Amino acid sequence: MADAGAFFYDRTDVFKNYMERRQQETSANDTLEIPIITALLPELKDKTLLDVGCGDGQIATRLFQQGLKSYTGFDGSQNMVDLAKKHMENQALNREYQVCIEQGFIENWEYPSLETFDIVLSRLAFHYVESVEPVFEKIYQAMHQGGSFVFSVEHPVITSHQVSMKEGANRKDWAVDRYFEPGKRTVSWLGGQVLKYHRTVEHYFHALKSAGFTIEDLRESEPQPERFKNKALFDKRRRVPLFLFFHARK
């Protein structure tokens, strides 16, 4: 039976495999995802930021170095929350920084109803959420006018491909399948079975517009050669987009 995203990462075996993967130099998070997220984020000096599905929270150090004043993050996985709090210990000792890490689920976390945050960030979390529309509406209400909403998800080419992917197979070709059929996808990942949700690029776009956002930019994780020591891996990353990114503004 597949686990929902938050509970999946609370499995001991899965979390161990996750930590080992994240520490690899070839991690797609470091070579593809973080650079584009950083490029899409607006000026951070003296800003307040909410990190939705914050995971291990390591990105906060980078954000504070760029002048961020306040960081609030939450995640459904207790393992991730504990790890994020550990990463935040040094920042919390610095009185210039305001840090808050909580355990909570994306769908029902108590988002402020009044304008609170200058920036909302979410990294590779919304493909674990069944319905993004109500979440985007809550995020919109929690943001200051003119604020930025920047997020990444697994690219729909990937989430659609997972239907035809053989368990345990090393992907050499990507068969896009049932692309226009949104919904649940059970995926073999990190030694377990996790439940993800497929939706199209168009779905994300219209969910943002329906919530009231203006879309400022869209990116698809095109690799840059200077970030890859291994040419074979660079060539592989050029074959298919792993991630989809949006920058929307209230």
Kinemage of the C-alpha trace (Angstrom):
@kinemage 1
@onewidth
@group {chain A} dominant
@subgroup {mainchain}
@vectorlist {calphas} color= white
{ca met a 1} P 0.000 0.000 0.000
{ca ala a 2} L 1.295 3.461 -0.927
{ca asp a 3} L 1.933 6.082 1.749
{ca ala a 4} L 0.886 9.715 1.509
{ca gly a 5} L 3.854 12.034 1.096
{ca ala a 6} L 4.283 13.168 4.711
{ca phe a 7} L 3.946 9.667 6.172
{ca phe a 8} L 6.198 8.243 3.457
{ca tyr a 9} L 9.157 10.324 4.667
{ca asp a 10} L 8.517 9.277 8.259
{ca arg a 11} L 9.424 5.699 7.353
{ca thr a 12} L 12.888 4.929 8.717
{ca asp a 13} L 14.118 3.118 5.596
{ca val a 14} L 12.810 5.768 3.212
{ca phe a 15} L 14.245 8.649 5.222
{ca lys a 16} L 17.654 6.972 5.337
{ca asn a 17} L 17.616 6.544 1.538
{ca tyr a 18} L 16.469 10.139 1.120
{ca met a 19} L 19.360 11.463 3.199
{ca glu a 20} L 21.889 9.424 1.232
{ca arg a 21} L 20.494 10.636 -2.097
{ca arg a 22} L 20.450 14.305 -1.047
{ca gln a 23} L 24.134 14.171 -0.154
{ca gln a 24} L 25.213 13.026 -3.612
{ca glu a 25} L 27.050 15.577 -5.759
{ca thr a 26} L 24.854 14.609 -8.697
{ca ser a 27} L 21.626 15.420 -6.821
{ca ala a 28} L 19.072 16.941 -9.198
{ca asn a 29} L 17.945 19.191 -6.351
{ca asp a 30} L 21.353 20.868 -6.275
{ca thr a 31} L 22.169 20.848 -10.000
{ca leu a 32} L 18.723 21.731 -11.381
{ca glu a 33} L 16.155 22.760 -8.794
{ca ile a 34} L 17.910 25.082 -6.337
{ca pro a 35} L 19.571 27.262 -9.027
{ca ile a 36} L 16.232 27.972 -10.738
{ca ile a 37} L 14.375 28.559 -7.476
{ca thr a 38} L 17.093 31.036 -6.484
{ca ala a 39} L 16.825 32.811 -9.841
{ca leu a 40} L 13.030 33.124 -9.581
{ca leu a 41} L 12.917 34.469 -6.022
{ca pro a 42} L 12.614 38.261 -5.724
{ca glu a 43} L 14.775 40.574 -3.594
{ca leu a 44} L 14.865 39.032 -0.101
{ca lys a 45} L 16.250 41.857 2.033
{ca asp a 46} L 14.067 42.438 5.109
{ca lys a 47} L 11.315 40.200 3.709
{ca thr a 48} L 9.108 37.612 5.441
{ca leu a 49} L 8.836 34.172 3.841
{ca leu a 50} L 6.610 31.129 4.281
{ca asp a 51} L 8.043 27.780 3.142
{ca val a 52} L 5.171 25.370 2.384
{ca gly a 53} L 6.295 21.767 2.792
{ca cys a 54} L 9.712 22.970 3.919
{ca gly a 55} L 11.377 19.539 4.041
{ca asp a 56} L 14.815 19.690 5.644
{ca gly a 57} L 14.803 23.504 5.617
{ca gln a 58} L 18.392 23.772 4.425
{ca ile a 59} L 17.511 26.458 1.901
{ca ala a 60} L 16.860 28.887 4.779
{ca thr a 61} L 20.594 29.417 5.319
{ca arg a 62} L 20.943 30.572 1.709
{ca leu a 63} L 17.907 32.845 2.079
{ca phe a 64} L 19.207 34.501 5.249
{ca gln a 65} L 22.530 35.131 3.529
{ca gln a 66} L 20.580 37.102 0.935
{ca gly a 67} L 18.983 39.336 3.564
{ca leu a 68} L 15.765 37.519 4.499
{ca lys a 69} L 14.380 38.746 7.840
{ca ser a 70} L 11.822 36.094 8.781
{ca tyr a 71} L 11.443 32.417 7.828
{ca thr a 72} L 8.384 30.293 8.682
{ca gly a 73} L 8.357 26.703 7.487
{ca phe a 74} L 6.090 23.730 8.009
{ca asp a 75} L 6.038 20.127 6.836
{ca gly a 76} L 3.802 17.127 7.401
{ca ser a 77} L 6.715 14.769 8.056
{ca gln a 78} L 7.958 14.802 11.644
{ca asn a 79} L 11.329 13.527 10.417
{ca met a 80} L 11.619 16.537 8.127
{ca val a 81} L 10.511 18.959 10.850
{ca asp a 82} L 13.111 17.576 13.261
{ca leu a 83} L 15.815 17.865 10.599
{ca ala a 84} L 14.762 21.408 9.690
{ca lys a 85} L 14.870 22.469 13.349
{ca lys a 86} L 18.357 21.025 13.622
{ca his a 87} L 19.464 22.993 10.566
{ca met a 88} L 17.932 26.136 12.044
{ca glu a 89} L 19.729 26.026 15.381
{ca asn a 90} L 22.483 28.424 14.308
{ca gln a 91} L 20.030 30.840 12.699
{ca ala a 92} L 17.828 30.812 15.773
{ca leu a 93} L 20.798 31.903 17.908
{ca asn a 94} L 21.217 34.972 15.701
{ca arg a 95} L 18.751 37.575 16.965
{ca glu a 96} L 18.628 39.247 13.561
{ca tyr a 97} L 16.760 36.249 12.162
{ca gln a 98} L 13.186 35.225 12.954
{ca val a 99} L 12.696 31.472 12.571
{ca cys a 100} L 9.645 29.280 13.097
{ca ile a 101} L 9.378 25.588 12.109
{ca glu a 102} L 6.127 23.678 12.637
{ca gln a 103} L 4.628 20.302 11.889
{ca gly a 104} L 1.569 20.651 9.681
{ca phe a 105} L -0.038 19.386 6.510
{ca ile a 106} L -0.252 21.540 3.396
{ca glu a 107} L -3.986 21.020 2.974
{ca asn a 108} L -5.062 22.105 6.471
{ca trp a 109} L -2.254 24.152 8.028
{ca glu a 110} L -3.673 27.317 9.619
{ca tyr a 111} L -2.693 29.828 6.950
{ca pro a 112} L -3.121 33.421 8.175
{ca ser a 113} L -6.294 34.968 6.789
{ca leu a 114} L -4.722 38.431 6.850
{ca glu a 115} L -1.821 39.499 4.642
{ca thr a 116} L 1.273 38.239 6.489
{ca phe a 117} L 4.041 37.108 4.131
{ca asp a 118} L 5.999 38.922 1.427
{ca ile a 119} L 7.036 35.658 -0.232
{ca val a 120} L 5.645 32.127 -0.266
{ca leu a 121} L 7.971 29.335 -1.378
{ca ser a 122} L 7.248 25.664 -1.965
{ca arg a 123} L 9.722 23.128 -3.273
{ca leu a 124} L 8.653 19.772 -4.726
{ca ala a 125} L 5.640 19.395 -2.467
{ca phe a 126} L 2.414 20.088 -4.384
{ca his a 127} L 2.561 16.822 -6.344
{ca tyr a 128} L 1.776 15.166 -2.987
{ca val a 129} L -1.415 17.247 -2.663
{ca glu a 130} L -4.698 15.969 -4.107
{ca ser a 131} L -6.208 19.398 -4.815
{ca val a 132} L -4.054 22.512 -5.188
{ca glu a 133} L -6.872 24.997 -5.819
{ca pro a 134} L -7.930 25.528 -2.169
{ca val a 135} L -4.281 25.624 -1.107
{ca phe a 136} L -3.444 28.328 -3.651
{ca glu a 137} L -6.436 30.351 -2.434
{ca lys a 138} L -5.218 30.162 1.175
{ca ile a 139} L -1.704 31.134 0.123
{ca tyr a 140} L -3.079 34.112 -1.806
{ca gln a 141} L -4.910 35.387 1.284
{ca ala a 142} L -1.801 34.955 3.457
{ca met a 143} L 0.361 37.148 1.194
{ca his a 144} L 0.959 40.879 1.039
{ca gln a 145} L -0.238 42.649 -2.097
{ca gly a 146} L 2.553 42.508 -4.655
{ca gly a 147} L 4.092 39.472 -2.961
{ca ser a 148} L 5.718 36.584 -4.835
{ca phe a 149} L 4.690 32.929 -4.865
{ca val a 150} L 7.498 30.702 -6.172
{ca phe a 151} L 7.218 26.933 -6.333
{ca ser a 152} L 8.579 23.812 -7.987
{ca val a 153} L 6.884 20.476 -8.652
{ca glu a 154} L 7.776 17.308 -10.477
{ca his a 155} L 7.224 18.042 -14.141
{ca pro a 156} L 3.970 16.572 -15.519
{ca val a 157} L 6.043 14.663 -18.088
{ca ile a 158} L 7.506 12.791 -15.116
{ca thr a 159} L 4.289 12.278 -13.156
{ca ser a 160} L 2.516 11.002 -16.269
{ca his a 161} L 5.443 8.715 -17.135
{ca gln a 162} L 5.217 7.012 -13.757
{ca val a 163} L 2.148 5.086 -14.910
{ca ser a 164} L 4.218 3.128 -17.427
{ca met a 165} L 7.461 2.963 -15.431
{ca lys a 166} L 8.553 -0.526 -14.447
{ca glu a 167} L 9.252 -1.002 -10.754
{ca gly a 168} L 12.943 -0.724 -10.003
{ca ala a 169} L 13.824 0.231 -13.568
{ca asn a 170} L 16.514 2.799 -14.347
{ca arg a 171} L 14.738 5.165 -16.717
{ca lys a 172} L 16.329 5.284 -20.153
{ca asp a 173} L 13.216 6.396 -22.025
{ca trp a 174} L 10.201 8.373 -20.810
{ca ala a 175} L 6.829 7.218 -22.078
{ca val a 176} L 4.273 9.982 -21.553
{ca asp a 177} L 1.062 8.141 -20.762
{ca arg a 178} L -2.463 9.260 -19.750
{ca tyr a 179} L -1.192 12.834 -19.623
{ca phe a 180} L -4.670 14.370 -19.634
{ca glu a 181} L -5.962 12.079 -16.897
{ca pro a 182} L -5.259 13.879 -13.605
{ca gly a 183} L -5.191 12.044 -10.344
{ca lys a 184} L -3.385 9.492 -8.220
{ca arg a 185} L -0.145 7.861 -9.229
{ca thr a 186} L 1.464 5.158 -7.057
{ca val a 187} L 5.222 5.427 -7.432
{ca ser a 188} L 8.119 3.200 -6.372
{ca trp a 189} L 10.602 5.601 -4.773
{ca leu a 190} L 13.416 5.402 -2.216
{ca gly a 191} L 12.598 1.804 -1.330
{ca gly a 192} L 8.874 2.315 -0.748
{ca gln a 193} L 5.559 3.130 -2.401
{ca val a 194} L 4.413 6.742 -2.330
{ca leu a 195} L 1.202 8.373 -3.494
{ca lys a 196} L 1.592 11.343 -5.853
{ca tyr a 197} L -0.881 13.344 -7.939
{ca his a 198} L -0.500 14.058 -11.623
{ca arg a 199} L -1.802 17.272 -13.172
{ca thr a 200} L -0.917 19.081 -16.377
{ca val a 201} L 1.024 22.316 -16.849
{ca glu a 202} L -2.264 23.917 -17.876
{ca his a 203} L -3.883 22.755 -14.628
{ca tyr a 204} L -1.258 24.509 -12.502
{ca phe a 205} L -1.526 27.645 -14.633
{ca his a 206} L -5.310 27.934 -14.292
{ca ala a 207} L -5.257 27.034 -10.587
{ca leu a 208} L -2.986 30.034 -10.027
{ca lys a 209} L -5.157 32.329 -12.126
{ca ser a 210} L -8.344 31.179 -10.376
{ca ala a 211} L -6.796 32.002 -7.000
{ca gly a 212} L -6.102 35.544 -8.225
{ca phe a 213} L -2.398 35.317 -9.071
{ca thr a 214} L -0.647 36.846 -12.060
{ca ile a 215} L 1.904 34.473 -13.574
{ca glu a 216} L 5.276 36.190 -13.932
{ca asp a 217} L 7.475 33.336 -15.133
{ca leu a 218} L 7.569 29.602 -15.900
{ca arg a 219} L 10.669 27.411 -16.107
{ca glu a 220} L 11.315 23.737 -16.927
{ca ser a 221} L 14.690 22.865 -15.357
{ca glu a 222} L 16.865 23.059 -18.463
{ca pro a 223} L 20.344 21.980 -17.264
{ca gln a 224} L 23.340 24.298 -17.477
{ca pro a 225} L 26.665 22.610 -18.403
{ca glu a 226} L 28.717 24.461 -15.787
{ca arg a 227} L 26.788 22.675 -13.049
{ca phe a 228} L 27.685 19.187 -14.262
{ca lys a 229} L 31.058 17.455 -13.965
{ca asn a 230} L 29.684 14.372 -15.702
{ca lys a 231} L 28.827 14.955 -19.382
{ca ala a 232} L 26.796 11.744 -19.603
{ca leu a 233} L 24.558 12.944 -16.758
{ca phe a 234} L 24.264 16.389 -18.361
{ca asp a 235} L 23.178 14.781 -21.654
{ca lys a 236} L 20.638 12.656 -19.782
{ca arg a 237} L 19.191 15.692 -17.985
{ca arg a 238} L 18.721 17.426 -21.355
{ca arg a 239} L 16.429 14.661 -22.578
{ca val a 240} L 13.440 15.351 -20.352
{ca pro a 241} L 12.430 18.074 -17.853
{ca leu a 242} L 12.435 16.813 -14.268
{ca phe a 243} L 10.873 19.872 -12.655
{ca leu a 244} L 8.349 22.590 -13.402
{ca phe a 245} L 8.602 26.050 -11.801
{ca phe a 246} L 6.225 28.992 -11.465
{ca his a 247} L 6.698 32.535 -10.214
{ca ala a 248} L 3.316 34.144 -9.551
{ca arg a 249} L 2.490 37.509 -8.019
{ca lys a 250} L -0.432 38.756 -5.946
